[in-house]
Amino acid sequence: MTTPTDLAEDAVLQHYRTLPVPERRRVARRASPELRLRLAWVERQIAMDRSPGSLAAVLTEGREKQARHLDMIDEVFMRIAAGERMQVMITCPPRHGKALALDTPIATPTGWSTMGELEVGDQVFDEQGRPCKVTWTSPTWYDRPCFDVVTDSGGHIVADYAHEWKANLDRRRPDRLYNTCDLARPRGKQALIWTTDALQLPDQDLLVPPYLLGAWLGDGRSLDGGITAEPEDAKHLRSVIHDLGYETVQWSNPTVFGVNGLRSQLRELGVLGNKHVPAKYLRGSAAQRRALLQGLVDTDGYVAKDGQVEFCSIKRDLAEAVQELVYSLGGKASLIVSDAMLNGRFISKRYRVMFYMEGAARLPRKAVLCRSGIRANRHYVMAMRRSATATRCIEVDSPSHLFLAGRAMIPTHNSQRASRWGPLWYLRRNPTARVMLASYGADLADDHGRWVRDQLRDYSPTLGIRLDDGSRAASRFDLEAPRNSSVRGGMVTAGVGGSLNGKGFSLGIIDDPFKGSDDANSPAQRDRVWNWYQSVFYTRRAPGASMILINTRWHEDDLSGRILAVEPENWTLIDLPALAMSADDPLGRAPGDALWPEQYDAEELARTKRAVGERVWWALYQQQPRPLEGGVWQWAWITANRISPAALRGIDLSRIVVAIDPSGGAGGAHDETGIVAAGRTADGQYYVLEDRSGRHGANAWGREACLRAVELRADAFVVETNFGGDMTRQVLIQAWQELERQDATAGMPMPRIVEVVAKQGKRLRAEPIAQLYEQGLVHHVGEWPALETQMVTWLPGMDSPDRMDAAVHALTELADPASTGLGTVAYQDQRLRGRR
C-alpha cells in the first residue's frame, strides 16, 4: 500500500531529476545514506534516459564504447523518441569488432586458417555448420585486455574483454550473448556453449573410400595394405569392404587380411609408411567423415558400457585428426596425453581421444553401445585474465553473425549497435510504441529481437518496463501497458521478403536488406527487396511513424539508391564513410580524415583498402557503390594515377578551366548539370581538380561555376551549347556580374567562355580522353566517386551522363594543341602569367 510518506519521497525524487547537475551533487552530499541510495538509482535512470549509448554504458558497466559517429546515430533515436517524425538512412563502414588472438585457428571449407590470415571473401563456418563469407576484417590491436577462454574438453581461445559468446549462465533461462569479461566473473556453475552442428560440405572425390581408409589407419599394417582384426570382427570388416567394391584375401596370419589394390592407392595418397588423415578427408561430406570415423573406431577404438568411445594412438596427428572429426560432426572430444609404459619402461607418449557419439561405430558389438552423452553437445567454458596479446576481429555474413573459432569449433559472435541498443532505448522511453525490425534473413532479425527481449527481461527493474507474460517470442513480444493506459508497445521482427503482420509500427528499422554483394548485384533480388519495401514494410506505418534504414551500399541501385531516386527530399541521409570525402562531412571532418581514428587511423584504412580492393572498399567502407566496368574507361586507369590534394600543391599548372554541361532535359539521367574543373601542366599532365555537378537551376549552376573559377583562378569556362544556345553564355555573364557587385571575384577578370557544340558522336569525343587516362597522363586530385562511376560504367550507345561529359569537355579543351598555352583564343590581359 502506498503511504503519504512514499508519495512525498517520490515527489522529492521527481523534483531531483529537474535540478542541474551541480545542484544534484549538493543534494546528494547532504542526503542520508538511505536517500543517497535512492538518488544513485535516479542518477542511473537519468543517465539511461539520455541516449542509446548512455543506456549501453550503464548496462554494460562502461564496456560499450562511444564515438562521434555513434553520437550522431544516438541523436536520430533521441529526436524520434521526442516525437519528431524522421526517415533516416544511415550508411557507415563495417562495425568495429570484438577480437580474438591472431593465432586462433579458424575452420574453413578447405582446412584451417587463423584470425591473422583471414581476408575478406574467405569462407568460414557458422554455428549450424554452413559455410559463410568473411565480409570485413579489423586491423590488429595490441593493447586490449585479454582472457584465456578454455573448455572442459581442452579447447583454448585467447579473446579480448569485449568479444561476444552465445552462452548460458542460468540453466533456467535460454542462451544469450555475453562478453568475455562476463564469462570470467565468479559463479557457482560454469557457462555453457552449445557445440556446432555438423559441418555442411559436399561429397569429395576420394581415392580410397573413407571407411576403408579409417579401418587401415586404425589397425592396418603401415607398409602394406594388410588390416589386423580378430576373426569375428574381420568377417564384418571384410563384408563392408567387399560392398565398397574391393576384394579381400586372407593372409597366413589368421588375424590379418589383405585388400587387393589398396597398397598402391595408399602410396598415391601419401600415407603408406606415414599414417595420417589427408586434409581432403577431413573436409568431406558429413557422411564421408562419419564413415572415416567409423572405420577408425571399428578397428582401433574401444566403446565402454556407458557409451563413451576411446581411440588411442601413439601418433599425435592421427589422434588430433580423430578429435577434429568428432568436432566437425557436431560432437565434443577430449584429448588426453599420457605415457605408454611396457613392463615399467617408458615406450612413448600415447594420445587418447574420449567422446560420446551415437553412430560412431559400424561394427555391431561396438555400434550397439555408442550413444550421445548428457553433455556431448555442450562446452563448459571459463575465462581467466591474461596479459594483452595481438588480436583481430572479423565479420561474417551468416544470418546469426556467429562463426566457429578454435580447434574445438566453438560458436562465437560479432555485434551491432543501431539495431539493438537503439530499439531497446526507444521502447524504454516510449513503452506504448511498436517497433518493427527487418533484416535480410529472418534468423538475423530474430536474433536482434531476441537480444532486445532478453535485455528487457534481465534488466526489467533497472529499465522500469516489463514484458507481457502472454507474448514473449523472440520475433514478436509485447510490453506490459503502463499505469493508467491500456496500450501495449512491443517489437516484431522478420526477414526482408517475409510478412509483417499485426499492428502498424511507430518506428520501423531495416538493417542490412541484402546479405552481401551477390544478392545486391542480382536484379531479381533488388526488385524483390524493392517490391517488399513498397508493398509490405512501407504499408505498415502508423500515423507519424519514423523509419531508419541501415545498410552497406553494395550497388548503386540497391534499396537506398532507389529510395533516393524516388523521394530524396523525404529522407535524411547520414553518410559516414571511413575516410571523409568532402568539406560538408556530417561530422565536420576534413577530406581524408578517418571516422574513428582512435581505432582505425588513415594509415590502417589505407592498408585495408589495399587488402580488400577498390570495389569492396568503395561499397563497404566509403558507402559509394561502384558497378562493374564498362567499355571505355577502366578503374585501374583512374586509381593508379590518383594524387592527393597535398601533392597538387607542388605542381605548377599552366592552365585551369571549368567545364559546364547544362542539364539536357527534365528528370531521369538528364536532371544534373555537370560542373568539372581541370588543369594541365606545360609538359602535358592533366588534373581533374573538382566535380561540383548536381541538380542545379540556371542561376545556381552559373554561380557555382563562377565560384569554382574564382577559387581555382581558372582562365576559361568551357560550355556545351547544344541545348541552351546563347542562354548558357548569358547565365555565366550574369552570374559573374553578380559576384563582381558582391566584391567576390577577388579582382580577377572574367574567364573567357569557350563554347562547344557537340557534333561528333559521344564515343568519338570520349575515346581520345580515355586514351590519355590509359597512358597515365590524367590524375584525379582526390576521389570523385559519382564522376568516376559514370566513367567506368559508360558504354558506347548509352546516353553519356553530365558529369562525364563535363570532364571530357574540360580535358578536350586542355589537350587541344592550339590551346596548350593560351587557350583557343589568345588572351590579351596576361591572366596566364606565371603559369608557363
PEBEL-V238592 format. One record per residue. SS is DSSP state (h for helix, s for strand, l for the rest). PSI is psi in radians with two decimals (999 if undefined). Layout:
ss:SS psi:PSI
ss:SS psi:PSI
//
This chain:
ss:l psi:2.30
ss:l psi:2.21
ss:l psi:2.85
ss:h psi:-0.60
ss:h psi:-0.75
ss:h psi:-0.77
ss:h psi:-0.69
ss:h psi:-0.72
ss:h psi:-0.70
ss:h psi:-0.70
ss:h psi:-0.70
ss:h psi:-0.77
ss:h psi:-0.65
ss:h psi:-0.71
ss:h psi:-0.63
ss:h psi:-0.65
ss:h psi:-0.53
ss:h psi:-0.17
ss:l psi:2.61
ss:l psi:2.83
ss:h psi:-0.83
ss:h psi:-0.68
ss:h psi:-0.67
ss:h psi:-0.64
ss:h psi:-0.71
ss:h psi:-0.72
ss:h psi:-0.76
ss:h psi:-0.64
ss:h psi:-0.56
ss:h psi:-0.20
ss:l psi:2.74
ss:l psi:2.82
ss:h psi:-0.70
ss:h psi:-0.78
ss:h psi:-0.58
ss:h psi:-0.63
ss:h psi:-0.73
ss:h psi:-0.68
ss:h psi:-0.62
ss:h psi:-0.69
ss:h psi:-0.73
ss:h psi:-0.69
ss:h psi:-0.69
ss:h psi:-0.70
ss:h psi:-0.74
ss:h psi:-0.76
ss:h psi:-0.78
ss:h psi:-0.45
ss:h psi:-0.40
ss:h psi:-0.89
ss:l psi:2.89
ss:h psi:-0.65
ss:h psi:-0.67
ss:h psi:-0.70
ss:h psi:-0.78
ss:h psi:-0.72
ss:h psi:-0.69
ss:h psi:-0.86
ss:h psi:-0.47
ss:l psi:0.12
ss:l psi:0.73
ss:l psi:0.03
ss:l psi:-0.47
ss:l psi:2.05
ss:l psi:2.71
ss:l psi:2.58
ss:l psi:2.98
ss:h psi:-0.70
ss:h psi:-0.52
ss:h psi:-0.56
ss:h psi:-0.70
ss:h psi:-0.70
ss:h psi:-0.71
ss:h psi:-0.71
ss:h psi:-0.61
ss:h psi:-0.86
ss:h psi:-0.64
ss:h psi:-0.72
ss:h psi:-0.68
ss:h psi:-0.77
ss:h psi:-0.48
ss:l psi:-0.04
ss:l psi:-0.02
ss:l psi:2.31
ss:l psi:2.12
ss:l psi:2.57
ss:s psi:1.89
ss:s psi:2.36
ss:s psi:2.09
ss:s psi:2.08
ss:s psi:2.22
ss:s psi:2.84
ss:l psi:3.03
ss:l psi:2.61
ss:l psi:2.63
ss:l psi:2.20
ss:l psi:-2.99
ss:l psi:2.20
ss:l psi:2.72
ss:s psi:2.77
ss:s psi:2.61
ss:l psi:-0.54
ss:l psi:0.20
ss:l psi:2.13
ss:s psi:2.40
ss:s psi:2.13
ss:s psi:2.40
ss:s psi:2.87
ss:l psi:-0.28
ss:l psi:0.02
ss:s psi:-2.10
ss:s psi:2.59
ss:s psi:-2.96
ss:s psi:2.87
ss:l psi:-0.63
ss:l psi:-0.37
ss:l psi:-0.35
ss:l psi:2.50
ss:l psi:2.81
ss:l psi:2.31
ss:l psi:-0.35
ss:l psi:2.70
ss:s psi:2.43
ss:s psi:-2.83
ss:s psi:2.58
ss:l psi:-3.10
ss:l psi:-0.26
ss:l psi:0.17
ss:l psi:0.16
ss:l psi:2.41
ss:s psi:2.46
ss:s psi:2.82
ss:s psi:2.53
ss:s psi:2.14
ss:s psi:-0.22
ss:s psi:2.53
ss:s psi:2.50
ss:l psi:2.95
ss:l psi:3.10
ss:l psi:2.30
ss:s psi:2.53
ss:l psi:-0.16
ss:l psi:0.33
ss:l psi:2.49
ss:l psi:2.32
ss:s psi:2.79
ss:s psi:2.57
ss:s psi:2.10
ss:s psi:2.04
ss:s psi:2.65
ss:s psi:2.88
ss:l psi:-0.27
ss:l psi:0.10
ss:l psi:0.02
ss:l psi:2.59
ss:s psi:2.23
ss:s psi:2.43
ss:s psi:2.10
ss:s psi:2.68
ss:s psi:3.00
ss:l psi:-0.50
ss:l psi:-0.03
ss:l psi:2.53
ss:s psi:2.49
ss:s psi:2.38
ss:s psi:1.80
ss:s psi:3.04
ss:s psi:2.10
ss:l psi:-0.16
ss:l psi:1.96
ss:l psi:-0.29
ss:l psi:-0.13
ss:l psi:2.74
ss:l psi:2.97
ss:l psi:2.69
ss:s psi:3.07
ss:s psi:2.34
ss:s psi:2.56
ss:s psi:2.83
ss:h psi:-0.71
ss:h psi:-0.44
ss:h psi:-0.70
ss:h psi:-0.44
ss:l psi:-0.21
ss:l psi:2.46
ss:l psi:2.41
ss:l psi:2.89
ss:l psi:-0.66
ss:l psi:2.59
ss:l psi:2.73
ss:s psi:2.65
ss:s psi:2.38
ss:s psi:2.26
ss:s psi:2.58
ss:l psi:2.90
ss:l psi:2.81
ss:l psi:2.92
ss:l psi:2.41
ss:l psi:2.27
ss:l psi:1.79
ss:l psi:2.67
ss:l psi:2.87
ss:l psi:2.44
ss:l psi:2.64
ss:l psi:1.72
ss:l psi:2.34
ss:l psi:-0.83
ss:l psi:2.29
ss:l psi:2.41
ss:h psi:-0.72
ss:h psi:-0.77
ss:h psi:-0.76
ss:h psi:-0.74
ss:h psi:-0.72
ss:h psi:-0.72
ss:h psi:-0.72
ss:h psi:-0.60
ss:h psi:-0.85
ss:h psi:0.65
ss:s psi:2.81
ss:l psi:2.26
ss:l psi:-0.55
ss:l psi:0.00
ss:l psi:-3.00
ss:l psi:0.24
ss:l psi:2.57
ss:s psi:2.29
ss:s psi:2.33
ss:l psi:2.60
ss:l psi:2.58
ss:h psi:-0.76
ss:h psi:-0.72
ss:h psi:-0.60
ss:h psi:-0.60
ss:h psi:-0.80
ss:h psi:-0.78
ss:h psi:-0.79
ss:h psi:-0.58
ss:h psi:-0.77
ss:h psi:-0.75
ss:h psi:-0.63
ss:h psi:-0.69
ss:h psi:-0.37
ss:l psi:-0.04
ss:l psi:0.25
ss:l psi:2.61
ss:l psi:2.42
ss:s psi:2.67
ss:s psi:2.46
ss:s psi:2.23
ss:l psi:3.05
ss:l psi:-0.60
ss:l psi:2.12
ss:l psi:-0.26
ss:l psi:0.16
ss:s psi:2.32
ss:s psi:2.72
ss:s psi:2.81
ss:s psi:2.02
ss:l psi:2.25
ss:l psi:-0.12
ss:h psi:-0.66
ss:h psi:-0.78
ss:h psi:-0.61
ss:h psi:-0.66
ss:h psi:-0.65
ss:h psi:-0.73
ss:h psi:-0.57
ss:h psi:-0.33
ss:l psi:0.31
ss:l psi:-0.21
ss:l psi:2.13
ss:l psi:-0.02
ss:l psi:1.28
ss:l psi:2.13
ss:l psi:2.90
ss:l psi:2.02
ss:l psi:2.53
ss:h psi:-0.61
ss:h psi:-0.59
ss:h psi:-0.50
ss:h psi:-0.17
ss:l psi:0.50
ss:l psi:-3.12
ss:l psi:2.92
ss:h psi:-0.70
ss:h psi:-0.71
ss:h psi:-0.71
ss:h psi:-0.67
ss:h psi:-0.69
ss:h psi:-0.71
ss:h psi:-0.78
ss:h psi:-0.71
ss:h psi:-0.70
ss:h psi:-0.72
ss:h psi:-0.78
ss:h psi:-0.66
ss:h psi:-0.60
ss:h psi:-0.60
ss:h psi:0.40
ss:s psi:2.79
ss:s psi:2.34
ss:s psi:2.06
ss:l psi:2.96
ss:l psi:-0.51
ss:l psi:0.04
ss:l psi:-0.07
ss:s psi:2.31
ss:s psi:2.42
ss:s psi:2.23
ss:s psi:2.23
ss:s psi:2.38
ss:s psi:2.71
ss:l psi:0.00
ss:l psi:1.98
ss:h psi:-0.76
ss:h psi:-0.57
ss:h psi:-0.72
ss:h psi:-0.72
ss:h psi:-0.56
ss:h psi:-0.69
ss:h psi:-0.74
ss:h psi:-0.74
ss:h psi:-0.67
ss:h psi:-0.77
ss:h psi:-0.83
ss:h psi:-0.75
ss:h psi:-0.28
ss:l psi:0.19
ss:l psi:0.23
ss:l psi:-3.01
ss:l psi:2.32
ss:s psi:2.43
ss:s psi:2.47
ss:s psi:2.01
ss:s psi:2.20
ss:s psi:2.29
ss:s psi:3.12
ss:s psi:2.35
ss:s psi:2.11
ss:s psi:2.59
ss:s psi:2.02
ss:l psi:0.71
ss:l psi:0.04
ss:s psi:2.44
ss:s psi:2.21
ss:s psi:-0.90
ss:s psi:3.09
ss:s psi:2.58
ss:s psi:2.61
ss:s psi:2.06
ss:s psi:2.15
ss:s psi:2.12
ss:s psi:2.29
ss:s psi:2.89
ss:s psi:2.35
ss:l psi:2.11
ss:l psi:2.35
ss:l psi:0.28
ss:l psi:-0.26
ss:l psi:2.71
ss:l psi:-0.43
ss:l psi:2.16
ss:h psi:-0.76
ss:h psi:-0.40
ss:h psi:-0.69
ss:h psi:-0.62
ss:l psi:-0.38
ss:l psi:-0.38
ss:l psi:2.37
ss:l psi:2.86
ss:l psi:2.37
ss:l psi:2.90
ss:l psi:-0.62
ss:l psi:0.32
ss:l psi:-0.40
ss:l psi:0.38
ss:s psi:2.39
ss:s psi:2.27
ss:s psi:2.19
ss:s psi:2.64
ss:s psi:2.69
ss:s psi:2.40
ss:s psi:2.38
ss:s psi:2.48
ss:s psi:3.12
ss:l psi:2.73
ss:l psi:2.59
ss:l psi:2.94
ss:l psi:2.24
ss:s psi:2.89
ss:s psi:2.75
ss:l psi:2.64
ss:s psi:2.79
ss:s psi:2.53
ss:s psi:2.84
ss:l psi:0.38
ss:l psi:2.59
ss:l psi:-0.63
ss:l psi:-0.17
ss:l psi:0.30
ss:s psi:2.60
ss:s psi:2.81
ss:s psi:2.34
ss:s psi:2.57
ss:l psi:2.85
ss:l psi:-0.47
ss:l psi:-0.01
ss:l psi:1.01
ss:s psi:2.23
ss:s psi:2.28
ss:s psi:3.09
ss:s psi:2.81
ss:l psi:2.78
ss:l psi:3.02
ss:l psi:2.81
ss:l psi:-1.07
ss:l psi:-0.47
ss:l psi:-0.01
ss:l psi:-1.12
ss:h psi:-0.61
ss:h psi:-0.95
ss:h psi:-0.66
ss:h psi:-0.83
ss:h psi:-0.72
ss:h psi:-0.78
ss:h psi:-0.60
ss:h psi:-0.71
ss:h psi:-0.47
ss:l psi:1.30
ss:l psi:-0.14
ss:l psi:0.06
ss:l psi:2.76
ss:s psi:2.26
ss:s psi:2.31
ss:s psi:2.28
ss:s psi:2.28
ss:s psi:2.48
ss:s psi:3.01
ss:l psi:-0.47
ss:l psi:2.51
ss:h psi:-0.60
ss:h psi:-0.75
ss:h psi:-0.76
ss:h psi:-0.75
ss:h psi:-0.60
ss:h psi:-0.71
ss:h psi:-0.82
ss:h psi:-0.70
ss:h psi:-0.72
ss:h psi:-0.84
ss:h psi:-0.77
ss:h psi:-0.74
ss:h psi:-0.67
ss:h psi:-0.72
ss:h psi:-0.63
ss:h psi:-0.81
ss:h psi:-0.50
ss:l psi:0.46
ss:h psi:-0.83
ss:h psi:-0.66
ss:h psi:-0.72
ss:h psi:-0.44
ss:l psi:0.23
ss:l psi:2.73
ss:l psi:2.59
ss:s psi:2.56
ss:s psi:2.31
ss:s psi:-0.46
ss:s psi:-0.02
ss:s psi:1.63
ss:s psi:0.32
ss:s psi:2.64
ss:l psi:-0.63
ss:l psi:-0.15
ss:s psi:1.97
ss:s psi:2.70
ss:s psi:2.75
ss:s psi:2.72
ss:l psi:2.46
ss:l psi:2.40
ss:l psi:2.85
ss:l psi:2.40
ss:l psi:0.45
ss:l psi:2.57
ss:l psi:0.04
ss:l psi:2.27
ss:l psi:2.25
ss:l psi:-3.09
ss:s psi:-2.91
ss:s psi:2.46
ss:s psi:2.41
ss:s psi:2.73
ss:s psi:2.81
ss:s psi:2.56
ss:l psi:2.23
ss:l psi:-0.28
ss:l psi:3.11
ss:l psi:2.65
ss:l psi:1.58
ss:l psi:2.95
ss:l psi:-2.85
ss:l psi:2.74
ss:l psi:2.81
ss:s psi:2.62
ss:s psi:-0.38
ss:s psi:2.06
ss:s psi:2.29
ss:s psi:2.23
ss:s psi:2.03
ss:s psi:1.88
ss:l psi:1.41
ss:l psi:-0.32
ss:l psi:2.43
ss:l psi:-0.61
ss:l psi:-2.89
ss:h psi:-0.60
ss:h psi:-0.79
ss:h psi:-0.79
ss:h psi:-0.48
ss:l psi:-0.07
ss:l psi:2.01
ss:h psi:-0.67
ss:h psi:-0.71
ss:h psi:-0.65
ss:h psi:-0.72
ss:h psi:-0.70
ss:h psi:-0.79
ss:h psi:-0.75
ss:h psi:-0.79
ss:h psi:-0.68
ss:h psi:-0.74
ss:h psi:-0.78
ss:h psi:-0.76
ss:h psi:-0.38
ss:h psi:-1.13
ss:h psi:-0.90
ss:h psi:-0.58
ss:h psi:-0.13
ss:h psi:0.11
ss:s psi:2.37
ss:s psi:2.84
ss:s psi:2.29
ss:s psi:0.25
ss:s psi:2.68
ss:s psi:2.71
ss:s psi:2.51
ss:s psi:2.22
ss:s psi:2.07
ss:s psi:2.09
ss:l psi:2.85
ss:l psi:2.27
ss:l psi:1.44
ss:l psi:-0.50
ss:l psi:2.54
ss:l psi:-0.31
ss:l psi:0.46
ss:l psi:-2.99
ss:h psi:-0.75
ss:h psi:-0.78
ss:h psi:-0.73
ss:h psi:-0.70
ss:h psi:-0.77
ss:h psi:-0.47
ss:h psi:-0.51
ss:h psi:-0.80
ss:h psi:1.03
ss:h psi:-0.50
ss:h psi:-0.28
ss:h psi:-0.02
ss:l psi:2.51
ss:s psi:2.10
ss:s psi:2.08
ss:s psi:1.67
ss:s psi:1.98
ss:s psi:1.35
ss:l psi:2.74
ss:l psi:-0.67
ss:s psi:2.24
ss:l psi:2.48
ss:l psi:-0.24
ss:l psi:2.94
ss:l psi:-0.34
ss:l psi:0.62
ss:l psi:2.41
ss:l psi:-0.51
ss:l psi:0.04
ss:l psi:0.33
ss:l psi:2.63
ss:l psi:2.63
ss:l psi:2.30
ss:l psi:-0.19
ss:l psi:2.50
ss:s psi:2.67
ss:l psi:-0.75
ss:l psi:1.29
ss:l psi:-0.44
ss:l psi:-0.50
ss:l psi:-0.71
ss:l psi:1.69
ss:l psi:3.07
ss:h psi:-0.64
ss:h psi:-0.75
ss:h psi:-0.70
ss:h psi:-0.57
ss:h psi:-0.71
ss:h psi:-0.69
ss:h psi:-0.74
ss:h psi:-0.75
ss:h psi:-0.62
ss:h psi:-0.72
ss:h psi:-0.30
ss:l psi:2.83
ss:h psi:-0.84
ss:h psi:-0.82
ss:h psi:-0.68
ss:h psi:-0.86
ss:h psi:-0.60
ss:h psi:-0.94
ss:h psi:-0.67
ss:h psi:-0.60
ss:l psi:-0.13
ss:l psi:0.61
ss:l psi:1.48
ss:l psi:2.42
ss:l psi:2.01
ss:l psi:3.06
ss:l psi:2.78
ss:l psi:2.64
ss:l psi:-2.46
ss:l psi:-0.02
ss:l psi:-0.95
ss:l psi:2.69
ss:l psi:2.58
ss:h psi:-0.76
ss:h psi:-0.56
ss:h psi:-0.55
ss:h psi:-0.89
ss:h psi:-0.57
ss:l psi:-0.36
ss:l psi:0.21
ss:l psi:2.52
ss:s psi:2.86
ss:l psi:2.76
ss:h psi:-0.58
ss:h psi:-0.66
ss:h psi:-0.48
ss:h psi:-0.46
ss:l psi:-0.44
ss:l psi:0.18
ss:l psi:2.28
ss:l psi:1.91
ss:l psi:2.29
ss:l psi:-0.44
ss:s psi:2.60
ss:s psi:2.31
ss:s psi:2.72
ss:s psi:2.08
ss:s psi:2.43
ss:s psi:2.24
ss:s psi:1.67
ss:l psi:2.72
ss:l psi:2.32
ss:l psi:0.04
ss:l psi:-2.98
ss:l psi:2.27
ss:l psi:3.10
ss:h psi:-2.38
ss:h psi:-0.05
ss:h psi:0.33
ss:l psi:0.26
ss:l psi:2.58
ss:s psi:2.15
ss:s psi:2.19
ss:s psi:1.85
ss:s psi:2.29
ss:s psi:2.43
ss:s psi:2.79
ss:s psi:2.99
ss:s psi:2.76
ss:l psi:2.95
ss:l psi:-0.44
ss:l psi:0.23
ss:l psi:0.50
ss:l psi:2.42
ss:s psi:2.55
ss:s psi:2.14
ss:s psi:1.96
ss:s psi:-0.74
ss:s psi:2.64
ss:s psi:1.87
ss:l psi:0.48
ss:l psi:2.75
ss:s psi:-3.06
ss:l psi:1.67
ss:l psi:2.43
ss:l psi:3.03
ss:h psi:-0.81
ss:h psi:-0.67
ss:h psi:-0.79
ss:h psi:-0.57
ss:h psi:-0.79
ss:h psi:-0.75
ss:h psi:-0.76
ss:h psi:-0.72
ss:h psi:-0.70
ss:h psi:-0.68
ss:h psi:-0.72
ss:h psi:-0.71
ss:h psi:-0.82
ss:h psi:-0.69
ss:h psi:-0.09
ss:l psi:0.84
ss:l psi:2.62
ss:l psi:-0.15
ss:s psi:2.62
ss:s psi:2.43
ss:s psi:2.06
ss:s psi:2.24
ss:s psi:2.25
ss:l psi:0.26
ss:l psi:-0.76
ss:l psi:-0.61
ss:l psi:-0.34
ss:l psi:-2.39
ss:h psi:-0.33
ss:h psi:-0.66
ss:h psi:-0.74
ss:h psi:-0.77
ss:h psi:-0.66
ss:h psi:-0.80
ss:h psi:-0.75
ss:h psi:-0.78
ss:h psi:-0.69
ss:h psi:-0.71
ss:h psi:-0.73
ss:h psi:-0.65
ss:h psi:-0.71
ss:h psi:-0.64
ss:h psi:-0.71
ss:h psi:-0.54
ss:l psi:0.07
ss:l psi:0.74
ss:l psi:0.21
ss:l psi:0.06
ss:l psi:0.46
ss:l psi:0.05
ss:l psi:2.59
ss:l psi:2.74
ss:l psi:2.29
ss:l psi:2.59
ss:s psi:2.54
ss:s psi:2.03
ss:s psi:1.93
ss:s psi:2.38
ss:s psi:2.20
ss:l psi:1.93
ss:l psi:1.77
ss:l psi:-0.57
ss:l psi:2.81
ss:l psi:2.72
ss:h psi:-0.62
ss:h psi:-0.72
ss:h psi:-0.54
ss:h psi:-0.69
ss:h psi:-0.65
ss:h psi:-0.72
ss:h psi:-0.61
ss:h psi:-0.68
ss:h psi:-0.60
ss:h psi:-0.63
ss:h psi:-0.70
ss:h psi:-0.80
ss:h psi:-0.59
ss:l psi:-0.03
ss:l psi:0.37
ss:l psi:-0.21
ss:s psi:2.29
ss:s psi:2.21
ss:s psi:2.23
ss:s psi:1.78
ss:l psi:-2.84
ss:l psi:2.28
ss:l psi:1.39
ss:h psi:-0.79
ss:h psi:-0.79
ss:h psi:-0.82
ss:h psi:-0.63
ss:h psi:-0.75
ss:h psi:-0.70
ss:h psi:-0.89
ss:h psi:-0.24
ss:h psi:-0.10
ss:l psi:2.31
ss:l psi:2.50
ss:l psi:2.38
ss:l psi:-0.40
ss:l psi:2.72
ss:l psi:2.28
ss:l psi:2.28
ss:l psi:2.82
ss:h psi:-0.67
ss:h psi:-0.83
ss:h psi:-0.73
ss:h psi:-0.75
ss:h psi:-0.74
ss:h psi:-0.72
ss:h psi:-0.75
ss:h psi:-0.77
ss:h psi:-0.84
ss:h psi:-0.56
ss:h psi:-0.77
ss:h psi:-0.77
ss:h psi:-0.55
ss:h psi:-0.20
ss:l psi:2.09
ss:h psi:-0.55
ss:h psi:-0.31
ss:h psi:0.24
ss:l psi:-0.78
ss:l psi:-0.56
ss:l psi:-0.02
ss:l psi:3.02
ss:l psi:-0.38
ss:l psi:2.39
ss:l psi:2.47
ss:l psi:2.46
ss:l psi:-0.21
ss:l psi:0.20
ss:l psi:0.56
ss:l psi:-0.25
ss:l psi:0.13
ss:l psi:2.35
ss:l psi:0.03
ss:l psi:0.07
ss:l psi:999
//
